[in-house]
Amino acid sequence: VQLQASGGGLVQAGGSLRLSCAASGRTLSSYVMGWFRQAPGKEREFVAAISRGGGVTDYADSVKGRFIVSRDNAKNTVYLQMNSLKPEDTAVYSCAADRTIVVGVPIRRKKDEYDYWGQGTLVTVSS
């Protein structure tokens, strides 16, 4: 599956952005989808993820209550709605697909557990 992230840009603190991740090559419903981010000089970190059917979501503590992950399997697209943005949210955001089915574990957080990655989209939040 090929993934293409878009929607990044420059926004003031307190503002909002919506990222999109479009998939091609295979139906998106086969994968758990995750969003990760990497700030300059830092490791790539988990942001949010959503189960195959969309019924289960998971968020990093740093974004919980501000970000919302969703998916439209009919459109083969995953979204990350980012609200109340802070300067510390500045990073390159990437979407990723996890193809492994683990019984009893609808979502995984480790980046090494994701099989396919899209190119990142830069989000810059000014203070």
N, C-alpha and C positions, 0 to 999 in steps of 0.2 A: 504494500500500500504506500502511496506517496502522499505526503502531508504538506500543506501550504498554509502557513500562518500569515495573518494580516491584521491591520487595525491599530498598530502602534503609532506613536507620535509624541508630541510635546504637549503637556497639559499642566495647568497650575495646580498647586496643592488644593485638595478639596474637590477637584474635578473628577470627571468620569471618562472612561474609555471602554469600548467593547472590542475584544479581540475575537477573531474568527479563525478556525482551522478547518480547511476544506480538504477532504480526502478523495483520492482517485485510485483506481486500480483494483479496489476491492471494497465491499460494503463495510461501512464503518461500524455497523452493529456487531461485527465479529470481535471488536476490541474494547477493552477498557481504555478510556482516553484520559490522559493527564496533561496538566500544564506545569511547566517548570520555569525557573528564571535564574539568570546568572548576572550578578552585578559585577562591575569591574573589580578585579582582584579577589573575587570570592568564588567559592564552589557553587556549582549548579544546585539549586534547592527545589524541593517539592513545593508547589503552590496549591494545586487542587486537582481532583480527579473525579470521574463519574463512571458509574458502572455501565455495562453494555445496554441495558434497557433504560437507563437514566433514573432508576429508582433509588439509587444510593449515591451519595456524594461525600467527599472528604475534603477538608481544608487544612492548610497549615494554620497554626494559631495566630500567626502574624497577619493573616488576611481574613480570618473568620469574622463574619458579620459585615464585611465590606465587599467581598468578591462573591460572585455567583457563577458556578459552572453549569452549563446546560448543553443539551445536544438535540439535534434534529436528524434522526437517522434517515428519514426520507430525503433530506437534502445532503446527506453525507457530510455534515458540518457540526463542529463543536464550538461552543462560545465560552468566553470568559468575560463577564461583566464586572468591571472594576470601578467601584465607587469610593468616595472619600479618599482619594489617592494622596499618598504622602511621599515626600522626597525619597524616603528609604525604599519605596517601591520601584525606583528607577533601576532598570535591568533590561536585558534581552530576554524576552519571553518565548518559549518554545513549546509546541504541542508534541505529544508522543503517544504511541499506541502500544498497548500490552496485549499480546495474543494468548497468553497462557491462562488456562482456566484452573483455578485453585479452589477446590471444594471448600465452602465455608468462608472464603475470603473474597468478597466482591471487588475490592480495590486494594492495590498495593502502592507503596509510596517511594520505593527505592528506584533511583534513575536506572540502575543496572538491570532492573526487571522489565524495562520497556524496550521493545524491539525495534520500533520504527520512530524516526524523528523528522520533524519538519525543520526548515530553516527558521531562525528566530526573527522576531520583530521587536524593535527597540521601543521601549516606553521610557520617556523622560518626564519626571515630575519636578517642576520648579517650585521653589519656596516663595 
